[in-house]
Amino acid sequence: MAGINGDRRRGGWRRWTSAALSAALAMSAAVLLGSTAPTATAAPQPVDVDPFYQAPAGFESAAPGDILRSREVQLAVLTVLPVRVRAWQLLYRTTDLFDNPTVAATTVAVPMGANTSRSRPLVSHHFFYDSAAPHCAPSFMLQQGGGLAGVEGIHSNVEYLELAASISQGYAINVPDYEGLDGHLAVAKEPGYMILDSIRAAERFEPLGLDGANTPVSMWGYSGGGMASGWAAEMQPTYAPELNIKGAAIGAPVSDVESLLHLNGSMFSSLIGIGMASLQNAYPKFAETTERYLTDEGKALMNRTNGQCLPRNALTMMFIDYQRLLTIPIKDFLALPEIREVFDATVLGKTAPTIPIMLYQGVFDEAVPVFDNDELVTKWCAGGTSVLYKRDHLSEHLTLPTLGMGDAFNWIKSRMAPGAGTPVGCQTENHLSMFFDLNDILMQTEINLNATFGALGVPIGPQER
């Protein structure tokens, strides 16, 4: 039984209604009779203890994107509601921020009814898991049976809606752990390497049945995931020019990590601590210098941040004044050479992407300043990137991921359509709300229905077999 596939051609509404009614009947059967989705044989282990994630001997000699290990997994919503897709985890060779070989993991999937003798487009989804703790990675959070540790990443279930959107169209999906094994959220270059190599790995994984480097690919990420998407877009021309990336939908990217300091003392102040913990994990000189100027309270806060996922950090670290955690004024701390070098390196916009970009941003976003992304768009456009920039005047940081989802996915669908032309030039649109468009409302409704049916054990996506 297929979920809603979004066909709006002549007769599409009849098929849409039929599919919705069929899905509703199947949903009722699933509730009454129980899901027939396969169940996990053992509870998954967190990334930092699961041997699957350990780099095998000699991995350095593999090419970037080569698969080192794979296993089939059961995906679930809230770790307990199995989603009927065919899914695997891949451990692959990639590159770290110092250009050394390392490994990372990604989760890939196709619809349960996919005929993998036929190729299909791939959407690479970049979650805003925003944490320095390795156990918060999507590859753990998406699995069935993660228990309370898995539920701690509950915010990832917002992005389950996006996965349902892609699966419902018959696309393959890719969800990389782009922070690597050490929680490198806010770093330069590395997220781009890991995303691009995860796409290579997905294209080389035979069970997905993709068409190698010819596979049409789109990228999609919001907030921290938008920042990672930005790095991938900037690095793709030189690091992975062979990839057939049709475009990237990027929502509210953190394009300048230092700008998060405007959140000091606010309800979003946890983002400062998460960013600092991540940079300490990644850059030895930054860590050594920061440790020298942190108070005992500050050191304890960084340690706690390193062990928690975004929701718990957000709830327990509101309204913190980071000045009291440093022994010198913040402006003096930022002027230290070891600190200045890192913050300067983590700014997006130094390289113009060659793929089309849709960037969407809340004008009154209280976490990511709109002027940062105004400037990013200006830089990319000056470098020749084609950018559709949508500025939303009603949504803020927590609502735009959902209210902008239908619009973003409609754009992705347009880029994935066979024979789609390549946009040229830049365009800025100011919207009262990205949600106030009939096509986007219909798409968001379709996404929500498919996600609901999928969470209740109903296969979504086209039945090709």
KEVO-892905 format. One record per residue (C-alpha): residue in one letter; y negated, z negated, x. Coordinates in steps of 0.001 Angstrom, whole numbers, always signed. Layout:
<rs>
[r 'a', [Y, Z, X]] ...
</rs>
This chain:
<rs>
[r 'm', [+0, +0, +0]] [r 'a', [-3229, +1094, +1623]] [r 'g', [-6491, -803, +1488]] [r 'i', [-9786, +821, +567]] [r 'n', [-10526, +3718, +2888]] [r 'g', [-14157, +4453, +1988]] [r 'd', [-13613, +8044, +790]] [r 'r', [-16742, +9011, -1178]] [r 'r', [-16127, +12721, -1529]] [r 'r', [-15500, +14319, -4939]] [r 'g', [-12942, +12127, -6678]] [r 'g', [-13515, +9421, -4065]] [r 'w', [-14670, +6844, -6593]] [r 'r', [-11479, +7355, -8604]] [r 'r', [-9371, +6842, -5473]] [r 'w', [-11578, +3858, -4506]] [r 't', [-11029, +2207, -7891]] [r 's', [-7306, +2956, -7852]] [r 'a', [-6980, +1536, -4365]] [r 'a', [-8925, -1582, -5339]] [r 'l', [-6725, -2178, -8407]] [r 's', [-3564, -1594, -6405]] [r 'a', [-4778, -3940, -3705]] [r 'a', [-5614, -6596, -6292]] [r 'l', [-2085, -6354, -7724]] [r 'a', [-598, -6577, -4250]] [r 'm', [-2823, -9532, -3456]] [r 's', [-1548, -11330, -6542]] [r 'a', [+2024, -10610, -5517]] [r 'a', [+1335, -11906, -2032]] [r 'v', [-47, -15152, -3439]] [r 'l', [+2861, -15602, -5872]] [r 'l', [+5721, -14460, -3662]] [r 'g', [+4421, -15206, -190]] [r 's', [+3459, -12801, +2550]] [r 't', [+6122, -10636, +4129]] [r 'a', [+4166, -10370, +7380]] [r 'p', [+6128, -11339, +10493]] [r 't', [+5614, -14862, +11714]] [r 'a', [+4997, -15910, +15283]] [r 't', [+8078, -17267, +17032]] [r 'a', [+6180, -19836, +19097]] [r 'a', [+2717, -21337, +19087]] [r 'p', [+424, -19478, +21482]] [r 'q', [-802, -21275, +24571]] [r 'p', [-4466, -21396, +25614]] [r 'v', [-5574, -18921, +28235]] [r 'd', [-5832, -21463, +31046]] [r 'v', [-2173, -22548, +30758]] [r 'd', [-365, -19451, +29453]] [r 'p', [+1473, -17697, +32331]] [r 'f', [+857, -14334, +30622]] [r 'y', [-2696, -14391, +31985]] [r 'q', [-1735, -15048, +35616]] [r 'a', [-2312, -12092, +37903]] [r 'p', [+984, -10703, +39263]] [r 'a', [+1440, -10369, +42998]] [r 'g', [-49, -7207, +44425]] [r 'f', [-2182, -6428, +41348]] [r 'e', [-5104, -5501, +43622]] [r 's', [-3453, -2168, +44438]] [r 'a', [-3466, -1106, +40755]] [r 'a', [-6240, +1159, +39483]] [r 'p', [-8963, -258, +37205]] [r 'g', [-7596, -283, +33653]] [r 'd', [-3937, -239, +34704]] [r 'i', [-1747, -2421, +32465]] [r 'l', [-49, -5247, +34360]] [r 'r', [+1691, -6951, +31437]] [r 's', [+1933, -6576, +27647]] [r 'r', [+3402, -8369, +24637]] [r 'e', [+3383, -7964, +20878]] [r 'v', [+1491, -10655, +18968]] [r 'q', [+805, -11675, +15379]] [r 'l', [-2872, -11762, +14442]] [r 'a', [-4115, -14230, +11844]] [r 'v', [-7244, -15445, +10097]] [r 'l', [-7979, -19123, +10841]] [r 't', [-4702, -19019, +12846]] [r 'v', [-2629, -19474, +9648]] [r 'l', [-3100, -16350, +7462]] [r 'p', [-1136, -13493, +9096]] [r 'v', [-2790, -10087, +9089]] [r 'r', [-399, -7177, +8682]] [r 'v', [-1297, -4952, +11591]] [r 'r', [+671, -3973, +14678]] [r 'a', [-949, -5826, +17569]] [r 'w', [-415, -6389, +21274]] [r 'q', [-2058, -8167, +24169]] [r 'l', [-2574, -6343, +27447]] [r 'l', [-3278, -7888, +30834]] [r 'y', [-5029, -5290, +32950]] [r 'r', [-6605, -4862, +36353]] [r 't', [-10408, -4868, +36381]] [r 't', [-13395, -5785, +38578]] [r 'd', [-15485, -8966, +38850]] [r 'l', [-19244, -9319, +39292]] [r 'f', [-18871, -9222, +43097]] [r 'd', [-16924, -5926, +42820]] [r 'n', [-13589, -7536, +43720]] [r 'p', [-10293, -6850, +41893]] [r 't', [-9438, -9304, +39128]] [r 'v', [-7552, -9368, +35812]] [r 'a', [-8527, -9733, +32164]] [r 'a', [-6814, -9562, +28789]] [r 't', [-7483, -7569, +25651]] [r 't', [-6032, -7465, +22149]] [r 'v', [-5266, -4041, +20674]] [r 'a', [-4006, -3068, +17222]] [r 'v', [-3398, -239, +14770]] [r 'p', [-2816, -310, +10998]] [r 'm', [+681, -1334, +9932]] [r 'g', [+1149, +2104, +8364]] [r 'a', [-129, +4088, +11350]] [r 'n', [+1870, +7081, +12510]] [r 't', [+1347, +6697, +16248]] [r 's', [+2593, +10204, +16959]] [r 'r', [-906, +11146, +15776]] [r 's', [-3938, +10148, +17816]] [r 'r', [-6918, +8323, +16330]] [r 'p', [-10363, +7020, +17346]] [r 'l', [-10746, +3615, +18994]] [r 'v', [-13397, +976, +18234]] [r 's', [-13972, -1614, +20944]] [r 'h', [-15154, -4850, +19281]] [r 'h', [-17010, -7355, +21460]] [r 'f', [-16968, -10823, +19897]] [r 'f', [-19843, -13286, +20305]] [r 'y', [-17479, -16020, +21468]] [r 'd', [-20282, -17291, +23746]] [r 's', [-18451, -20013, +25611]] [r 'a', [-17739, -21018, +29187]] [r 'a', [-14350, -22450, +28114]] [r 'p', [-11423, -20029, +28679]] [r 'h', [-9490, -21227, +25602]] [r 'c', [-12249, -19826, +23376]] [r 'a', [-11290, -16222, +24251]] [r 'p', [-10509, -13850, +21349]] [r 's', [-6977, -13184, +22606]] [r 'f', [-6126, -16834, +21859]] [r 'm', [-8304, -17315, +18777]] [r 'l', [-6929, -14250, +16989]] [r 'q', [-3280, -15292, +17257]] [r 'q', [-1293, -17002, +14535]] [r 'g', [-335, -20611, +15217]] [r 'g', [-3187, -21698, +17495]] [r 'g', [-3715, -24874, +15464]] [r 'l', [-6896, -26909, +15792]] [r 'a', [-7657, -25397, +19191]] [r 'g', [-7645, -21959, +17580]] [r 'v', [-9706, -23050, +14590]] [r 'e', [-12431, -24246, +16996]] [r 'g', [-13343, -20588, +17339]] [r 'i', [-13910, -20317, +13582]] [r 'h', [-17076, -18249, +14112]] [r 's', [-14829, -15412, +15303]] [r 'n', [-13688, -14998, +11720]] [r 'v', [-17070, -13442, +10905]] [r 'e', [-16050, -10659, +13265]] [r 'y', [-12648, -10401, +11608]] [r 'l', [-14654, -8566, +8933]] [r 'e', [-15528, -5921, +11519]] [r 'l', [-11884, -5591, +12565]] [r 'a', [-10937, -5073, +8919]] [r 'a', [-13608, -2376, +8664]] [r 's', [-12154, -417, +11583]] [r 'i', [-8522, -883, +10528]] [r 's', [-9324, +261, +6986]] [r 'q', [-10468, +3612, +8390]] [r 'g', [-7255, +4050, +10366]] [r 'y', [-8951, +3434, +13724]] [r 'a', [-7270, +1630, +16596]] [r 'i', [-9109, -1521, +17682]] [r 'n', [-9712, -3133, +21056]] [r 'v', [-10960, -6742, +21434]] [r 'p', [-11413, -7583, +25137]] [r 'd', [-11815, -11044, +26647]] [r 'y', [-14875, -9687, +28446]] [r 'e', [-15787, -13105, +29902]] [r 'g', [-12633, -12962, +32015]] [r 'l', [-10472, -15986, +32770]] [r 'd', [-13350, -18244, +33870]] [r 'g', [-15852, -18084, +31018]] [r 'h', [-18474, -15781, +32569]] [r 'l', [-20714, -15211, +29551]] [r 'a', [-24200, -14516, +30840]] [r 'v', [-23447, -12720, +34098]] [r 'a', [-24450, -9281, +35367]] [r 'k', [-22136, -6251, +35485]] [r 'e', [-18797, -8037, +34959]] [r 'p', [-18706, -7787, +31139]] [r 'g', [-19288, -4041, +31510]] [r 'y', [-16441, -3659, +33985]] [r 'm', [-14067, -5636, +31768]] [r 'i', [-14959, -3781, +28566]] [r 'l', [-14675, -339, +30139]] [r 'd', [-11376, -1189, +31810]] [r 's', [-10028, -2627, +28535]] [r 'i', [-10765, +733, +26906]] [r 'r', [-8919, +2461, +29734]] [r 'a', [-5982, +82, +29255]] [r 'a', [-5894, +715, +25487]] [r 'e', [-5903, +4470, +26055]] [r 'r', [-2991, +4139, +28514]] [r 'f', [-892, +1917, +26216]] [r 'e', [+1717, +4275, +24755]] [r 'p', [+2528, +2312, +21546]] [r 'l', [-1036, +2941, +20302]] [r 'g', [-473, +6698, +20535]] [r 'l', [-4009, +7460, +21708]] [r 'd', [-5076, +10681, +23385]] [r 'g', [-5918, +9167, +26753]] [r 'a', [-9467, +9690, +28009]] [r 'n', [-10018, +12250, +25221]] [r 't', [-9908, +9471, +22613]] [r 'p', [-13204, +9150, +20699]] [r 'v', [-14502, +5614, +21295]] [r 's', [-17283, +3510, +19805]] [r 'm', [-18384, +49, +20941]] [r 'w', [-19717, -2719, +18698]] [r 'g', [-21071, -6131, +19609]] [r 'y', [-23588, -8718, +18401]] [r 's', [-25563, -11393, +20291]] [r 'g', [-23423, -12355, +23305]] [r 'g', [-21165, -9445, +22364]] [r 'g', [-24256, -7240, +22171]] [r 'm', [-25234, -8296, +25680]] [r 'a', [-21735, -7386, +26902]] [r 's', [-21945, -4050, +25057]] [r 'g', [-25263, -3381, +26770]] [r 'w', [-23717, -3896, +30197]] [r 'a', [-20830, -1585, +29301]] [r 'a', [-23238, +1097, +28086]] [r 'e', [-25361, +859, +31238]] [r 'm', [-22409, +952, +33629]] [r 'q', [-20277, +3598, +31901]] [r 'p', [-21915, +6678, +33534]] [r 't', [-20996, +5539, +37048]] [r 'y', [-17993, +3254, +36518]] [r 'a', [-16054, +5078, +33780]] [r 'p', [-17617, +8524, +33282]] [r 'e', [-14326, +9969, +32019]] [r 'l', [-14378, +7877, +28822]] [r 'n', [-15296, +9752, +25641]] [r 'i', [-17631, +7091, +24257]] [r 'k', [-19464, +8388, +21197]] [r 'g', [-21923, +5513, +20891]] [r 'a', [-22520, +1769, +20777]] [r 'a', [-23811, -361, +17888]] [r 'i', [-25537, -3318, +19531]] [r 'g', [-26933, -6208, +17519]] [r 'a', [-29497, -8712, +18864]] [r 'p', [-28344, -8529, +22487]] [r 'v', [-29437, -11247, +24898]] [r 's', [-31139, -8753, +27181]] [r 'd', [-32883, -11382, +29326]] [r 'v', [-30934, -14620, +29805]] [r 'e', [-34017, -16508, +30993]] [r 's', [-35668, -15907, +27625]] [r 'l', [-33216, -18377, +26083]] [r 'l', [-35369, -21145, +27581]] [r 'h', [-37729, -20755, +24626]] [r 'l', [-34983, -22542, +22651]] [r 'n', [-35505, -25759, +24619]] [r 'g', [-35583, -28691, +22202]] [r 's', [-34672, -26534, +19190]] [r 'm', [-31603, -26467, +16963]] [r 'f', [-30305, -23578, +19130]] [r 's', [-30766, -25424, +22427]] [r 's', [-27002, -25397, +23045]] [r 'l', [-27331, -21753, +24100]] [r 'i', [-29272, -22852, +27182]] [r 'g', [-26488, -25222, +28220]] [r 'i', [-23798, -22614, +27566]] [r 'g', [-25704, -20047, +29634]] [r 'm', [-26247, -22467, +32519]] [r 'a', [-22591, -23552, +32505]] [r 's', [-21500, -19921, +32573]] [r 'l', [-23817, -19058, +35473]] [r 'q', [-22597, -22123, +37388]] [r 'n', [-19013, -20947, +36911]] [r 'a', [-19859, -17479, +38178]] [r 'y', [-22403, -17811, +40988]] [r 'p', [-21598, -20324, +43793]] [r 'k', [-25192, -20591, +45100]] [r 'f', [-26548, -21033, +41574]] [r 'a', [-23970, -23787, +40983]] [r 'e', [-24743, -25585, +44252]] [r 't', [-28502, -25506, +43664]] [r 't', [-28254, -26538, +40008]] [r 'e', [-25962, -29448, +40872]] [r 'r', [-28544, -30671, +43374]] [r 'y', [-31260, -30951, +40713]] [r 'l', [-29273, -32097, +37674]] [r 't', [-29418, -35725, +36601]] [r 'd', [-26174, -37576, +35923]] [r 'e', [-26740, -36918, +32224]] [r 'g', [-27192, -33222, +32960]] [r 'k', [-23983, -33033, +34994]] [r 'a', [-22058, -34732, +32177]] [r 'l', [-23520, -32284, +29657]] [r 'm', [-22492, -29257, +31752]] [r 'n', [-18952, -30631, +32063]] [r 'r', [-18720, -31159, +28308]] [r 't', [-20103, -27692, +27610]] [r 'n', [-17465, -26142, +29849]] [r 'g', [-14683, -27544, +27658]] [r 'q', [-15962, -26636, +24180]] [r 'c', [-16272, -23482, +22079]] [r 'l', [-19542, -22323, +20543]] [r 'p', [-19353, -24148, +17167]] [r 'r', [-18779, -27582, +18713]] [r 'n', [-21416, -27002, +21390]] [r 'a', [-23873, -25826, +18731]] [r 'l', [-23293, -28896, +16573]] [r 't', [-23359, -31496, +19365]] [r 'm', [-26163, -30096, +21534]] [r 'm', [-29019, -29524, +19102]] [r 'f', [-32596, -30446, +20036]] [r 'i', [-31814, -31210, +23689]] [r 'd', [-34780, -31204, +26061]] [r 'y', [-33397, -29780, +29287]] [r 'q', [-36405, -31007, +31236]] [r 'r', [-35017, -34520, +31055]] [r 'l', [-31757, -33252, +32586]] [r 'l', [-33514, -31962, +35724]] [r 't', [-35154, -33951, +38513]] [r 'i', [-37875, -31303, +38997]] [r 'p', [-40032, -29395, +36505]] [r 'i', [-38291, -26433, +34859]] [r 'k', [-40855, -23966, +36261]] [r 'd', [-40124, -25211, +39788]] [r 'f', [-36384, -24942, +39153]] [r 'l', [-36764, -21335, +38019]] [r 'a', [-38761, -20512, +41155]] [r 'l', [-35962, -21569, +43520]] [r 'p', [-34643, -18433, +45316]] [r 'e', [-30991, -19084, +44414]] [r 'i', [-31944, -19454, +40734]] [r 'r', [-34506, -16652, +40596]] [r 'e', [-32054, -14161, +42120]] [r 'v', [-29455, -14789, +39424]] [r 'f', [-31836, -14640, +36474]] [r 'd', [-33354, -11412, +37779]] [r 'a', [-29880, -9875, +38129]] [r 't', [-28897, -10647, +34534]] [r 'v', [-31660, -8601, +32852]] [r 'l', [-30560, -5473, +30978]] [r 'g', [-32586, -2281, +31130]] [r 'k', [-32394, -1328, +34804]] [r 't', [-30100, +1641, +34046]] [r 'a', [-30392, +3936, +31036]] [r 'p', [-27134, +4591, +29131]] [r 't', [-26125, +8196, +28543]] [r 'i', [-24378, +7447, +25237]] [r 'p', [-26232, +7132, +21885]] [r 'i', [-27233, +3586, +20952]] [r 'm', [-27938, +1943, +17618]] [r 'l', [-29719, -1347, +18327]] [r 'y', [-30514, -3692, +15445]] [r 'q', [-32601, -6840, +15695]] [r 'g', [-34184, -9427, +13435]] [r 'v', [-37965, -9452, +13878]] [r 'f', [-38013, -13200, +13225]] [r 'd', [-34767, -13955, +15087]] [r 'e', [-35171, -17552, +16234]] [r 'a', [-32578, -17277, +19034]] [r 'v', [-33062, -13822, +20605]] [r 'p', [-36767, -12880, +20873]] [r 'v', [-37571, -9530, +19296]] [r 'f', [-40027, -8639, +22080]] [r 'd', [-37176, -8694, +24631]] [r 'n', [-35319, -5989, +22767]] [r 'd', [-38516, -4075, +21999]] [r 'e', [-38890, -3880, +25783]] [r 'l', [-35214, -3006, +26322]] [r 'v', [-35476, -79, +23894]] [r 't', [-38648, +1114, +25634]] [r 'k', [-36875, +1080, +29008]] [r 'w', [-33783, +2868, +27736]] [r 'c', [-35821, +5521, +25933]] [r 'a', [-37949, +6108, +29036]] [r 'g', [-34697, +6719, +30929]] [r 'g', [-33526, +9337, +28437]] [r 't', [-31185, +7287, +26213]] [r 's', [-31018, +8251, +22543]] [r 'v', [-31740, +5014, +20626]] [r 'l', [-31915, +4346, +16888]] [r 'y', [-33727, +988, +16770]] [r 'k', [-33631, -906, +13467]] [r 'r', [-35927, -3934, +13122]] [r 'd', [-34987, -6201, +10202]] [r 'h', [-37854, -8298, +8784]] [r 'l', [-35807, -10697, +6630]] [r 's', [-32634, -11536, +8538]] [r 'e', [-32465, -14148, +11279]] [r 'h', [-29866, -14589, +14004]] [r 'l', [-27109, -16120, +11870]] [r 't', [-27391, -13763, +8892]] [r 'l', [-27925, -10379, +10556]] [r 'p', [-24288, -10073, +11767]] [r 't', [-23194, -9873, +8123]] [r 'l', [-26236, -8312, +6453]] [r 'g', [-26416, -5605, +9107]] [r 'm', [-22679, -4973, +9240]] [r 'g', [-22473, -2247, +6598]] [r 'd', [-25312, -278, +8184]] [r 'a', [-23863, -638, +11697]] [r 'f', [-20403, +456, +10592]] [r 'n', [-21735, +3438, +8666]] [r 'w', [-23415, +4499, +11911]] [r 'i', [-20153, +4044, +13845]] [r 'k', [-18298, +6139, +11255]] [r 's', [-20884, +8881, +11643]] [r 'r', [-20384, +8895, +15405]] [r 'm', [-16574, +9035, +15035]] [r 'a', [-16596, +11892, +12520]] [r 'p', [-14977, +15072, +13860]] [r 'g', [-17607, +17479, +15122]] [r 'a', [-20417, +14913, +14990]] [r 'g', [-23444, +16097, +16943]] [r 't', [-25042, +14052, +19698]] [r 'p', [-28352, +12423, +18692]] [r 'v', [-31380, +13268, +20804]] [r 'g', [-34504, +11185, +21248]] [r 'c', [-35507, +7742, +20016]] [r 'q', [-36436, +6468, +16588]] [r 't', [-37661, +3037, +15486]] [r 'e', [-37226, +1971, +11862]] [r 'n', [-38683, -1151, +10286]] [r 'h', [-36669, -2426, +7321]] [r 'l', [-37327, -5265, +4935]] [r 's', [-33567, -5784, +5243]] [r 'm', [-30803, -3546, +6584]] [r 'f', [-28785, -4682, +3550]] [r 'f', [-31201, -3090, +1054]] [r 'd', [-29564, +332, +1015]] [r 'l', [-26960, +1389, -1540]] [r 'n', [-24615, +2968, +1009]] [r 'd', [-24753, -134, +3190]] [r 'i', [-24155, -2459, +234]] [r 'l', [-21151, -369, -800]] [r 'm', [-19800, -396, +2745]] [r 'q', [-20245, -4168, +3048]] [r 't', [-18456, -4656, -283]] [r 'e', [-15634, -2418, +903]] [r 'i', [-15374, -4357, +4173]] [r 'n', [-15271, -7718, +2369]] [r 'l', [-12554, -6542, -25]] [r 'n', [-10401, -5140, +2766]] [r 'a', [-10843, -8311, +4818]] [r 't', [-9856, -10476, +1847]] [r 'f', [-6762, -8418, +1084]] [r 'g', [-5811, -8380, +4758]] [r 'a', [-6104, -12168, +5026]] [r 'l', [-3715, -12476, +2079]] [r 'g', [-1033, -10338, +3691]] [r 'v', [-1846, -6962, +2138]] [r 'p', [-1636, -4082, +4640]] [r 'i', [-4955, -2293, +4938]] [r 'g', [-5705, +1132, +6286]] [r 'p', [-4062, +4478, +5564]] [r 'q', [-297, +4632, +5159]] [r 'e', [+609, +7526, +7453]] [r 'r', [+4358, +6998, +7563]] 
</rs>
